[in-house]
Amino acid sequence: MKKPSLKLADYLNGCASFLACLKPYMHLTRTSQGVRCRLTLPDGSCVDVQGQDEPHIALNLMHALVNLMPEAQRVEQKEQQSVSTKQPVANSQVTETIMHSDVKAKQMDEATRKAREQIGVTTKVTLLAEIDAVAERRGVSRATAARELLQDGLARFNQESRSKNTSKLLAEYERKANDFFGAKTQSWSIRADRRLVMKTRLTAGEYERTTSSFVTGLLAEALSHNVLVVPTKEQNPVITDASLVLAMEAINSVRGPKAKAIAVEAGLGENRTLANLILSGSVFAPARVMRKMADFLQLQLDVFSVALERRFRSQPIPAFKATSGKPEVDLQRKPWAVAVKELELPADEEARLLQLEG
């Protein structure tokens, strides 16, 4: 019988299938050097690789796994030799003690592995403060409260996604997270058992969300249904939908050709283009610019900031029919320096605008 010949596509498809199987155990994070991938192996150890983008990460991960194969074979052979040369135990009681110790060690090792599983998130400080309030009311630690809220949020998402459009549902969760008071954020970690962490990461990847943004949305959704949080005098005021509607109307009144006045007031000169980019929510403006714009519109700074975030999140994404040369749609708000440099202004004006961020 003639042996079938394998083509390059067959090997590539095999590699793609292999990486797809590993996806639930992979955690990707953005770094200043590019992308970092952390893969949890069945024995609890981890493989860390870095690359400038996702394709390079895939190549580096395959390379790292191939390098691990000889080491894994040596460990397996050593274990087999150890079993074959082991002397028989004369005392059955000693055998029972050893077996009991092995079982106990495995249980402790498994518990340690579960404790090591964590999800890194970046949330608003006020969202984290509400989690602390929940923890205080329940008499538990922040870690326990965050884990319970994550479980609750994921359960609600799984239930609601059966009857609602998932894109609209995720957008609603993200809106709730963005509506928390203030703009200051904090990075922290949620520790949970491996099953919950893997399920959360897998669901986030399925809907093309980062784990951090997906978890933040789940926490915000769970907190919105939590009746134990009682506002105190020290807590920041809640931004209402009515105040955001008024803010949207005020923003719309100065957009387009009318943006010259607010541009001058905010220190942007007569640069209406940059002012309109800020008012559309697509650019992170410096704090001094945001304050001057909010004062010009007679809005509270936090209401103005949240209105811009919601404006950017709710922008329509057009459907493209062309197969090549499709226009790009920004899915993330641009940093101030990037937006200023893209305008290709004279050097002195560009430098002046960049200094506003100092």
N, C-alpha and C positions, 0 to 999 in steps of 0.2 A: 504494500500500500504506500502511495507517495505521501511523504510528509509535507503538510501544508507550510508554505513560506510565510513568515511574519513580516509585515511591512512596518515602516517607521510609525505610521499612524496607530498601529496596534500597541506598540510600546508606549506611545504618548497617552493613549486612552487608558492603558493600565495604570500609568503613573497618576493620571487625573482621578481615576477611581480610588486609588490608594489614598491620595490626599483628601478626597471627599470623606473617606471613612475616618480619617484622623481629625476632621474639622471640629467635632464636639469637644475634643480635648485640647484644642489650640486656643490661645488667647493672644490677640494682636493689640499692640499699643503703638501710638505715634511717639517718636522721639526726635530730638534735634538732628540726629544722623539719618533718619528715615523711618523704618518700621521695625519693631521688635516682635518676635514670635516666641511664645513660651508653650511648649508641648509637654503635657503630663503623660508619662509612660505608665504601663500597667503595674510596675513595681513601686510606683510612687515617686520615682526620680523625675527630673525635668530636663528638657533639652532647650537651651536658649540660643536663638540665632537672630542675626540682624541683617537688614538689607535696605537698599534705597527705595524699594517699592515692593508690591506684592509678588510680581514674577521673580525677582531676585530672592525674596524670602522663600518661595517654593523651591528654587534651585539649592539654596543654602541648607534648607531643611532636609532635602533628599540627600545631599552630600554628608550632612552630620549623621543621619540614620545609617547610611552605608558605612561610615567609619565606626559606628557602634557595633556592627554585626560581628567582627572578629572578637571583640571583647565579650560580647554575649555568648559566643560559642565557647570561649575559654572558661567562662564562669560555669556554663552548663557541664562541660567536661570535668571540671574540678569537682562539682557537686556529685556527678556520677561516680568518680573515683573515690570520693569520700564515703559514699554509701557502700560501695563494693568492698572497701578495705576496713570497714568498721568492725570491731570485735564484738561478738555476741555478749549481751548483758546477762550476767549470771543471776541477778536478783530481780524478780518481777516487780517488786516494790520500787526499785530504782527506775525501772522502765516506765512505770506509771508516773513517777515524779517528773521524769524528763519530758514525757508526753504532755503532762499538765503544764509544765513550764513553757513548752513550745506553744501550746494553745494560748496561754496567757500572754506570751510575748507577741503572738500574731494579733491578738485583740488590742493590745496596747499600741502596736505599730499601726493598725488600721485606724484607731482613734486619732493618732498623731497625724496621719495622712489627711483625715477629714478636717482636722483643725487647721491644716496648712492651706486648704482651699479658700481663696478669697477673690473678691471682685473689687477692682479699683474704680471709684466713681468720683466725679467732680460735680458738686451741687452748690446751689446758693446757700449762704450761711444761714439764712432764715429757715430754709427747708430742714437743715440739720438741727436747728434749734427746736423745731417742732417735733423731730424724732426724739430729742432729749426730753422734751415735755411728756411725750408718750411714755418713755422709759421711766420717768419719775412717777407718773401716775400709776403705772403698772407695778412699780417696785422692782424693776429689772435693770440690767445694764443697757447702755446704748447699743452694744453689739447684738444683744438678744432682741431688743425692740426693732432694730433695723432688719434683722433676719425674719422676724414675724411679719413685718410690713412688706418685705419683699415677697414672702410666700403668699400673703393676702393679695398683693397687687398682681402677681403672676396668675393666681387662681381666677381673679376677676377678669384679666385679659383673656385667658383661655375660654372662660364662659361667654364673655361678650363677643368675642371674635367669631363665634358660631352663627350669630345672627346679624352682626354689623360689618360694615366695610372696614377691613383692617387698616387701610391707609388713613381713613378718617378717624378711626379709633386711636391710632398712634399719634396722629396730629393733635387730638384732644388731650392725650396724656402729656405730650410735650408742652402744650399751651398751659396746662395746669402747673407744670414745673417752672415755666418761664414767668408765670404770674406771681410767684413768690416775691415779696418785697425786697428791694435793693438789687444791686448789681454785683456785690462782692461774693466770690466763690471760694470753696475750700475743697481740697482733694483729701479723700479718706478711703477706707476699705471696709467691706462687709465680709465677715467670715461666716461661712455656711458649709454644710456637708456637700460632698462631691456631687451627689445626685442633683441637688438644687442648683448648684453653680453651673454644672454642665447643661442642665435643661434651660437655664436662663441664657447662657451663651449661645446655645443652639437656636433658640427662638429668636434672639436678636439677629443672628446671622441669616436666618430664614427670611426675615423682613428687611434685610439690608440696613440694619441699624448697628451702631457701635454698642458694645455691652454697657458702657457708661451711660450713654443717653437713654438706652432702653430701660436700664435699672432706675435711673432718675425719674422717668415717666411713671414706672410702676410704683415707686415710693410716693410720688405726688398723688397718684390715683388712690392709693391706700389711705393716705393722710386725709384726703377729701371726704372719705367715708368714716373716718375715725371720730367718734363722739367724745373721746376722753380728753381731748385737748381743750383747755379752757383759757381763753385769752386773758393775759394779765396786763397790768399797767406798763410793765417794762417791754412788752412785745410791740413790734412795729405795727402801724395801722394797716388794715387790709385794703388792697386796691380793688375797688368795685368795678363791675362791668360798665356801670353808668359813667364813671370817671374816665374809663378807657374810650368809650364812645365819644365823649366830648373832646378828648385828646386827639382822636382820629380826625374829627371834624376840624379842629384847629390846625392840624398838620396839613390836611387837604387844602385849607384856605390859602396856604403860602407856597404850595408846590408849583412846579412848572415855571413859567415866565415870571411869576411873582416872587420867586425865591431870592431875588437880588437883595431885597431889603434885609431879610434874615441872614443872608450871607455876610453882608457888611457888618451887621450887628454882632455876629458870632466871630468876627475876626478873619473871615475867609476872603476878604476883599470883595470883588464883584464876581466871584467864581460861582455862578448859579449851578453849574454841573455838579460840583462837589457838594453843594448844599442839598441838591435834589437827591444825590446818592445817600446822604445821611438821613434825609427825611423818608426815604424809601425803606430804611432799615438795613440796607445792604453793606454799610460800612460802620465799623466801630470808631466813633469819633472820640477825641480826647475829652477829658472831664470838663475842662474849661469851656470848650465849644458846646458841650451838651448843656452846661449850666446857662450859658448866654442864650441858647436857643429856647430853653425851657422858660427863661424869664421873658423873652420876647413874646412867646405864646401865652404867657401868664398861666403856666402849668407847673405842678410840682415835678421836681426832677425825676423822682422814681416813677411817677405815672407816665411821664414822657418817655423814659427808658423802656418801660414794659410795653408801651404802645408801639414803639419802633420794632421791638422784638416780635410782637404779634403781627405787625404789618409785614415783616420779612417772611415769617413762617406761613402766612396765608397767601403769599403771592402765587398766582396760577402758574403751573408748569405746562408750557405748550406741547402739543403732540407733533412730532416731526415725522414727515412722510419720506423725506429724502434719505437715501441710504449712505450718502457721503456728504461731507461738508456741512454737518448739522451744527447749528449754533449752540454755544455752550450756555448752560444755566447754572448759576452759582448756587450751591447747596449749603455753603457756609458764608457767614458774614466776613467781609474782607478787613484785614488789619489796616490801620490808618496809613502806615508807611506804604503799603502796597497800592492802596487807592490813590494816594497822592502821586506816586511815581508813574502810575499808568496814565495819568493825565498829560505827561510830557510837557510840563510847564517850564518856563525859563528857570535857570539854575537858582537865581536869587529868590524867586517866589517859591520854588519847591523847598528850598532850605528853610524859609520863613514858616511855611506850613508844617514842615516836619518838626520844627522847634515847639509847636503848640502842644506836642505830646510830652514834652519834657517837664 
